[in-house]
Amino acid sequence: MEQPQLRYDVLEWCITRNNLSQGDFARKVGTSPAYLSLVLSRKKNVGPRLRRKLLDAVADFGLGFDDLFVVDATVSGGEIMAKKKPPTKPELVAMRQQERQDNIEPLKVFTLPKMADDMLDQLCDHLGGIERSAALAVAVALAYNDLVGGDD
C-alpha cells in the first residue's frame, strides 16, 4: 500500500492563513514543534496519527484529504484508478475567494411604509439632522435592544 505524500505547500499555506508560527500550529495539531519542523523540512514522514490530526486542523479551511495529501493511485473495485491532482496554492486561494463571493448576497432594496418613512424623518430631525442611513441604523439598534430586553 502506497503512503500518502503530504502537500507541503498547502500545509504551509494553512499555517500562514491561520497567522500562526510553526510552533503554535504544532501545538494546535497536538504534536511537538520539533517534530512538525522535521516534517516540514522533509526529514520525517507523516504517519496515520499525525495525518488525522493535520486533517482536523485544516478542516477549518474546508480542506480534506485530497487537498492535503497526494496518492499516485488508488484501488477501486479491484481497478487501479489515477487520482486527480490536488489544487495548487493559487487555485486554493481562488477557490476560497469564489466561495466568499458566492456567500455574499446582493443588498436588497426595499421601500419603507409611509408611517415608517415619516418616523425615520422624525428620528433624523431628533438626532440633529443626521443622514437617513445613520438614522436607520440607530432605529434598528434601538429595536434590537428593545427586542432582546436591553436596559437602554
C-alpha angles and dihedrals in degrees: 000000000000119000115237112245119226118240096228093188092056093048092049089048090054092049090050093045089052088052090231135138118238088256093052091047091048090054090047090052092046101245133106120273089234092056093047089050089054091049093049091047087053093242093117131040123230112251127205095267094051090043089059092048092048091049090052090050096050093044086087086071093049091251124142140187096290091052095052102033137042125212113183095214139002133199116237119177091341091306122111111230127187114242119237113250113258118242119272121241094263089048090051091051091049091048092052092047091050091049090052091050091048090053094053110091118208114254111266115229114219137171123229121232112255093255093051090045091054091047090052090052090051091050090051090053093044091052093052102270099304122169117283092241091055091047090050090052090051091049092050091048092050092047092049091048089051091047095052093042101251121175097239 
